[in-house]
Amino acid sequence: MTTTEFLAAAHAQCAALGMPQYEPILVSHPIQPKTPEEVRALADQVIDQIVAKLLKQRVQQAA
């Protein structure tokens, strides 16, 4: 997961780790000035995507 501002850096990191096809989950930028409640709201927006990626990865590893 990354913010929109760091998408290029996230793609570079994925490629460096041997996963060039991996698409990071994005949230709006910036996070730093947000209140804890606002950060929780961002997490709520992407939690289903996070769980889906984790479950997909687990299934692929089991195969």
C-alpha positions in Angstrom: 0.0 0.0 0.0 1.2 3.5 -0.8 0.0 7.0 -1.5 -0.6 8.2 -5.0 2.5 10.4 -4.7 4.7 7.4 -4.4 3.3 5.1 -7.0 6.4 5.3 -9.2 8.6 4.5 -6.2 6.3 1.6 -5.3 6.5 0.2 -8.9 10.3 0.5 -8.7 10.4 -1.4 -5.4 8.2 -4.1 -6.7 10.4 -4.6 -9.7 13.5 -4.6 -7.6 11.9 -7.4 -5.5 11.1 -9.5 -8.5 7.4 -8.6 -8.7 7.2 -6.1 -11.6 3.5 -7.1 -12.3 2.4 -6.3 -8.7 0.0 -3.4 -8.4 0.2 -1.6 -5.0 -3.0 -0.5 -3.3 -3.3 3.3 -3.4 -4.6 5.8 -0.9 -4.7 9.6 -1.3 -1.7 11.7 -0.5 -0.6 13.0 2.0 -1.1 10.9 5.1 1.1 12.8 7.5 -1.3 15.7 8.4 -4.3 13.5 8.7 -5.9 12.8 12.1 -6.1 9.2 13.4 -9.7 9.1 12.4 -8.9 10.2 8.8 -6.2 7.5 8.5 -8.7 4.9 9.8 -11.2 6.2 7.1 -8.5 5.7 4.4 -7.8 2.2 5.7 -11.6 1.4 5.7 -11.6 2.4 2.0 -9.0 -0.1 1.0 -9.3 -2.9 3.6 -11.2 -5.2 1.1 -8.5 -4.7 -1.5 -5.8 -5.6 1.1 -7.6 -8.7 2.3 -8.2 -9.8 -1.3 -4.5 -9.5 -2.2 -3.5 -11.4 0.9 -5.9 -14.2 0.2 -5.0 -14.4 -3.5 -1.3 -14.5 -2.6 -2.0 -17.3 -0.1 -3.9 -19.3 -2.6 -1.1 -18.9 -5.2 1.5 -20.0 -2.7 -0.5 -23.1 -1.8 -0.8 -24.2 -5.4 
